[in-house]
Amino acid sequence: MDAHSTDHPLQPHQIALLAIFLLTYEDLHSKNLDPIFLLYIQRMLLDEVSELTQPKSARELRDVLSAAPKCDEGDAKTLISGFKTFRLENTDKMIKFFSGLPVLYHGIEGPDSIFGLRSIFGFYCRRCYSSFSKLSFSGVTQLHEDFQLWMDGKPNHAYKPIHKDELNSTHSHLYQTQGDRQNWAQPEPYASWIKGQTIGDETLAKENLRFFFEQRFHEGNDSGVRQLGLLNMVRHHYVHEEYSAGRKLLSEAINVSRTSGDKITLQQCISLLRRFPSVDQRPPLNDIQPNLNPLDILYDVKKLIDETNEQPLSASFLKITESMGVFDHWCDSKMSTTMESDQWAQHAVQAIAWNIIGCEDLGDLSADVIVALTFAGSPDNNRLTAILNTAYRRARQGNYDNALAILLNPVVWKGLILPDYKLWAQEVWQILALRATRRGQGRLYQEFLLPRQPPGERNARHYVYTPRPRSVPVGKISDSLHEALRLRECEASGIMTEQLLKSLWHAEFLFQIHHYRIAVILLADAGLQLGLTESSQKMIEDIMPQLATGNDIETRAFAAFTLARCILASGPSLPGLQQAAYWLVIAENDYVTLQIYRSAMDVQYLLAVVYNTMGAEQERDASAQRFQTTQDLAQNLEVTVFDEEAGAILDIVSQLGLLELVNL
């Protein structure tokens, strides 16, 4: 945030820039300066005068001038040496310096003049001269002291915010305008608010946010930005899942926005209200409106892909298309609240949607677009989301080490704010929990991993067979499939046939392809127990081409094992035994890759039986040996209560969380 238009305190770096102006443009027609050197000086001055970045120090300015092209030709060398020796040893020399400043622009007019009235250089020099003219002798003395300290690279008071108090005035101005008597808004409280958000210090964040928006932004009595302070506070509560406090402030923010006539903030408040969890009703969706943010439309996709809302995936892709159109409209209309990073959000959502409908390659492509076109270490949440989803997908494929290596790479966790750090830490824990439960390490999961779980959402039914918590809404697909898997462990999946048919219908209607494939396999498994061998085999064979790509090897292993059992149940013919052995080998390799050793043992045992029936004694003995090896490994893992590697990884996660707080 720039200083107020009527508030322009002189600072040491501005004196140095004025010196460069004088050394370059005073009697320019008589100087021998190369056009390339002069263009370099003009570009450097334009960057500094625009004040879009932090001002350079005296040493940095000297280095920039010394790095100019053709600086050793003509009068360029004299100009650079003159700036290096520029000191202004006393206040008299400073006064004389500013007295000679009007030479640059006095009597120079015209649209093509570098120091004309409408020129940025001319305006800058005139403004600095006007600000110096208002200083009293004590003000000039203080400015001279700060300039000398700045030239020596020492700390000074010129860049610290000054609280203007008429009762305790420093009398630095000989003549004060109305703007010089006011304390205008400063950006430091907002920076403290961002810091408090980053490190999770709610007291620091709330106090500085309130102080920032209570500052004076313009000449009027009402700042007109109170609704922005309330909106930022509501977002803070929303990110930290403090929904009750957020709703109270949000209603106040909506009323203030309506009173002040701020349509954009009002629309943002209404859209944020629709993000809060709904109670006993379907979450509302956003309709396209002039001031609607495209990210709010994308958030509707999260509501649509939730199976409890019973909406097909086609509605999600329709919302993605709408958000892309609204984003293009915002860019064409040059809306000030659109950031460059927002364009990657639709790719992140597309990656999730493509994975849900079974097009994993397209999902990976969308995620790769985000990672390739965003910068490492940036505060862009889209990049982190894409990396977390990619790592978890690789873990689902059995590449646990690669997934953990991705997440533990410093370019991923470096610079994360506290809410994003929680997401990252939770994803690391999820992968460790997934690996432990697949290995059958129940004690390790219960006694070691669960006590060290980072805060965040966790669905235990993704890892272990547990009853559904009553507080969780009943899903018509996933919960039914989970119950079917629990009954299958008890060899009683046949009683879930009717429920499986309902889940299959809902999965097909909602286009939840992963759930649809699993439901088909479970239905075939139940049919096999009921003696419906041919129909079960046909169901598996119909979906097997979808699984042959290997994008979900766990489902492929389950399908291959079920298909082999169906073939064996059809009759003990030699071609059937050979075909069953083919699918059992695929299932064994997939289960071993995933480290699901209990399922791998079932496959290896059945494979040994098949080879024995075929008379292949060598293959039978090899399969039996693999069964024994897998059994020993599984038994050793079951009694493990501590994993050194997992402990070291969780220690790193904890230490990084502490470092984030200490460094900030």
Secondary structure as UniProt FT lines:
FT   TURN            5..6
FT   HELIX           12..25
FT   TURN            26..27
FT   HELIX           28..30
FT   HELIX           35..50
FT   HELIX           58..66
FT   TURN            69..72
FT   TURN            74..75
FT   HELIX           76..84
FT   HELIX           91..99
FT   HELIX           101..104
FT   TURN            105..107
FT   TURN            111..112
FT   TURN            114..115
FT   TURN            117..118
FT   HELIX           120..133
FT   HELIX           137..151
FT   TURN            152..153
FT   TURN            158..159
FT   TURN            167..168
FT   HELIX           179..181
FT   HELIX           188..199
FT   HELIX           202..213
FT   HELIX           226..239
FT   TURN            240..241
FT   HELIX           243..260
FT   HELIX           263..273
FT   TURN            274..275
FT   TURN            290..291
FT   HELIX           294..304
FT   HELIX           307..309
FT   HELIX           313..333
FT   TURN            336..337
FT   HELIX           340..344
FT   HELIX           345..356
FT   TURN            357..358
FT   HELIX           360..373
FT   TURN            376..377
FT   HELIX           381..396
FT   TURN            397..398
FT   HELIX           400..408
FT   HELIX           410..413
FT   TURN            414..415
FT   HELIX           418..439
FT   HELIX           442..443
FT   HELIX           444..449
FT   HELIX           450..452
FT   HELIX           460..462
FT   TURN            470..471
FT   TURN            476..477
FT   HELIX           478..489
FT   TURN            490..491
FT   HELIX           493..496
FT   HELIX           497..510
FT   HELIX           513..529
FT   TURN            530..531
FT   HELIX           533..547
FT   TURN            548..549
FT   HELIX           553..570
FT   HELIX           574..594
FT   HELIX           597..614
FT   HELIX           617..638
FT   HELIX           644..663
//
